[in-house]
Amino acid sequence: MRKLITFTALVTALFSFNVAFAADASCEAKAAEKKLAGAAKNSFIKKCAADSASPAQTACDAQAAEKKLAGAAKNSFVKKCVADAK
């Protein structure tokens, strides 16, 4: 029984790591595309990983794209949309 619990915990941990790594790799690519470095890169990756974990964020980003919003208008819309979703 103890081996089963340990195995289950190990599989769960590895799966969680892979999901986080995939989001982090995507965020790393976006940071490289924007040519970020240092503290700005770290901040961007942290925010990107947090945002990608939220399904509401993804839906709101899609709505903003449909409305062809950009810059401050997009940020404001997405922020309000995510807050309303919660």
C-alpha positions as CSV (number, residue, x, y, z in Angstrom):
1,M,0.0,0.0,0.0
2,R,2.8,2.4,0.9
3,K,4.5,1.7,-2.5
4,L,1.2,2.6,-4.3
5,I,0.9,5.9,-2.4
6,T,4.5,6.7,-3.1
7,F,4.1,5.9,-6.8
8,T,0.9,7.9,-7.1
9,A,2.6,10.9,-5.5
10,L,5.6,10.6,-7.8
11,V,3.4,10.4,-10.9
12,T,1.4,13.4,-9.8
13,A,4.5,15.4,-9.1
14,L,6.0,14.6,-12.5
15,F,2.8,15.5,-14.3
16,S,2.6,18.8,-12.4
17,F,6.2,19.6,-13.3
18,N,5.6,18.8,-17.0
19,V,2.6,21.1,-17.2
20,A,4.5,23.9,-15.4
21,F,7.5,23.3,-17.6
22,A,5.4,23.5,-20.8
23,A,3.9,26.8,-19.7
24,D,7.4,28.1,-18.7
25,A,8.9,27.1,-22.1
26,S,6.1,28.9,-23.9
27,C,6.7,32.0,-21.7
28,E,10.5,31.8,-22.3
29,A,9.8,31.8,-26.0
30,K,7.6,34.9,-25.7
31,A,10.2,36.7,-23.6
32,A,12.9,35.9,-26.2
33,E,10.6,37.2,-28.9
34,K,10.2,40.4,-27.0
35,K,14.0,40.5,-26.4
36,L,13.5,40.8,-22.6
37,A,16.4,40.3,-20.2
38,G,17.2,40.4,-16.5
39,A,14.5,41.5,-14.1
40,A,12.1,42.4,-16.9
41,K,12.4,38.9,-18.3
42,N,11.9,37.3,-14.9
43,S,8.8,39.4,-14.2
44,F,7.3,38.7,-17.6
45,I,7.9,34.9,-17.2
46,K,6.3,34.9,-13.7
47,K,3.2,36.8,-14.9
48,C,3.0,34.7,-18.1
49,A,3.1,31.5,-16.1
50,A,0.4,32.7,-13.7
51,D,-1.8,33.9,-16.6
52,S,-1.5,30.7,-18.6
53,A,-2.7,28.7,-15.6
54,S,-6.0,30.6,-15.7
55,P,-8.7,29.4,-18.2
56,A,-10.5,32.7,-17.8
57,Q,-7.3,34.6,-18.9
58,T,-7.2,32.5,-22.1
59,A,-10.9,33.1,-22.8
60,C,-10.6,36.8,-22.2
61,D,-7.5,37.1,-24.4
62,A,-9.5,35.4,-27.2
63,Q,-12.3,37.9,-26.8
64,A,-9.9,40.8,-26.9
65,A,-8.4,39.4,-30.1
66,E,-11.9,39.1,-31.6
67,K,-12.5,42.7,-30.8
68,K,-9.1,43.6,-32.3
69,L,-8.0,45.4,-29.1
70,A,-4.4,46.3,-28.5
71,G,-2.2,48.0,-25.9
72,A,-3.9,49.7,-22.9
73,A,-7.4,49.0,-24.2
74,K,-6.6,45.3,-24.4
75,N,-5.0,45.2,-21.0
76,S,-8.0,47.0,-19.5
77,F,-10.5,44.8,-21.2
78,V,-8.7,41.5,-20.2
79,K,-8.2,42.7,-16.6
80,K,-11.9,43.5,-16.2
81,C,-13.0,40.3,-18.0
82,V,-10.9,38.1,-15.7
83,A,-12.2,39.9,-12.6
84,D,-15.8,39.4,-13.8
85,A,-15.1,35.7,-14.5
86,K,-14.1,35.2,-10.8
